[in-house]
Amino acid sequence: CYCQICRKLSGAAYSAVSMIEMDDFKITKGEDNLAQYKSSPNKTRHYCKTCFSPIYVQLDSNPNERRIRLGLLNEEPVVNITAHIWVSEKPKWVKINDDLPQLNEC
């Protein structure tokens, strides 16, 4: 994701996220340490109250899905990169050098 909020939260040119169905998502420890805020009308961001790390995003338009920050996982995830999202907010100095779909928003 190249959106301005994700870039600021990650301190990088983009943020690697994975869409996970709610049936496949489970917080096993520390759920009471999560806080949330509405970053835009359709989007709620959940983060750690101790270290402020962004954990996941939930869209009102798709309550059965979570967007997980891959950099927070303890194990290397097996991923299939499918698209670049929010390229409308991508920094001009970032070049995308693959043939994956580029979505202006998401």
C-alpha positions as CSV (number, residue, x, y, z in Angstrom):
1,C,0.0,0.0,0.0
2,Y,1.4,3.4,-1.0
3,C,-1.2,5.5,0.8
4,Q,0.2,8.4,2.7
5,I,-1.0,7.1,6.1
6,C,0.5,3.7,5.6
7,R,3.8,5.2,4.4
8,K,4.0,7.4,7.5
9,L,3.1,4.6,9.8
10,S,5.8,2.3,8.3
11,G,8.4,5.1,7.7
12,A,8.9,3.6,4.3
13,A,7.9,4.1,0.6
14,Y,5.1,1.6,1.0
15,S,3.6,-0.9,3.5
16,A,3.3,-4.7,2.9
17,V,-0.2,-5.9,3.9
18,S,-2.2,-9.0,3.4
19,M,-5.9,-9.3,3.2
20,I,-7.1,-12.1,5.6
21,E,-10.6,-13.4,5.9
22,M,-12.0,-13.1,9.5
23,D,-12.4,-16.9,9.7
24,D,-8.7,-17.3,9.2
25,F,-7.7,-14.5,11.6
26,K,-7.1,-14.9,15.3
27,I,-5.2,-12.8,17.9
28,T,-3.7,-15.4,20.3
29,K,-2.2,-13.0,22.9
30,G,-2.5,-9.4,24.0
31,E,-5.9,-8.5,22.4
32,D,-6.7,-6.4,25.5
33,N,-3.6,-4.2,24.5
34,L,-5.2,-3.2,21.2
35,A,-6.7,0.3,20.6
36,Q,-8.3,1.6,17.5
37,Y,-9.1,4.8,15.7
38,K,-11.1,5.8,12.6
39,S,-8.5,7.1,10.2
40,S,-11.1,7.8,7.5
41,P,-14.9,7.4,7.1
42,N,-14.6,3.7,6.0
43,K,-11.4,2.6,7.8
44,T,-10.6,1.7,11.4
45,R,-7.0,1.1,12.3
46,H,-6.0,-1.1,15.2
47,Y,-2.7,-0.7,16.9
48,C,-0.7,-1.7,20.0
49,K,-1.3,0.6,23.0
50,T,2.2,-0.1,24.3
51,C,4.5,0.3,21.3
52,F,1.9,2.0,18.9
53,S,2.7,-0.5,16.1
54,P,-0.1,-0.6,13.6
55,I,-1.5,-4.2,13.6
56,Y,-4.4,-4.4,11.2
57,V,-7.0,-2.4,9.3
58,Q,-10.7,-3.1,9.0
59,L,-12.9,-1.5,6.3
60,D,-16.6,-0.9,7.1
61,S,-17.4,-1.9,3.5
62,N,-15.9,-5.4,4.1
63,P,-16.3,-6.5,7.8
64,N,-15.2,-10.1,7.0
65,E,-11.7,-9.1,6.0
66,R,-8.7,-7.7,7.9
67,R,-5.6,-6.1,6.4
68,I,-2.6,-7.4,8.4
69,R,0.8,-5.7,8.5
70,L,3.2,-8.4,7.3
71,G,6.2,-6.8,9.0
72,L,4.7,-7.6,12.4
73,L,4.5,-11.4,11.9
74,N,7.0,-13.6,13.9
75,E,7.4,-16.0,11.0
76,E,8.1,-15.4,7.3
77,P,4.7,-15.4,5.6
78,V,4.0,-17.3,2.4
79,V,2.6,-14.6,0.2
80,N,1.4,-14.2,-3.4
81,I,1.8,-10.6,-4.3
82,T,-1.3,-9.6,-6.4
83,A,-1.3,-5.8,-6.7
84,H,0.0,-2.4,-5.8
85,I,-2.7,-0.4,-4.0
86,W,-3.1,3.4,-3.6
87,V,-0.6,4.2,-6.3
88,S,-2.3,7.5,-6.6
89,E,-0.4,8.5,-3.4
90,K,2.9,6.8,-4.4
91,P,5.9,9.0,-4.0
92,K,7.2,10.2,-7.4
93,W,10.7,8.8,-6.6
94,V,9.4,5.2,-6.2
95,K,9.4,3.1,-9.4
96,I,7.3,0.0,-9.8
97,N,9.2,-2.5,-12.0
98,D,6.8,-5.4,-12.4
99,D,3.6,-6.1,-14.3
100,L,1.2,-6.5,-11.3
101,P,-2.0,-4.5,-11.3
102,Q,-1.7,-0.9,-10.0
103,L,-4.8,0.3,-8.3
104,N,-5.2,4.1,-7.7
105,E,-7.2,3.4,-4.6
106,C,-8.4,0.2,-2.9
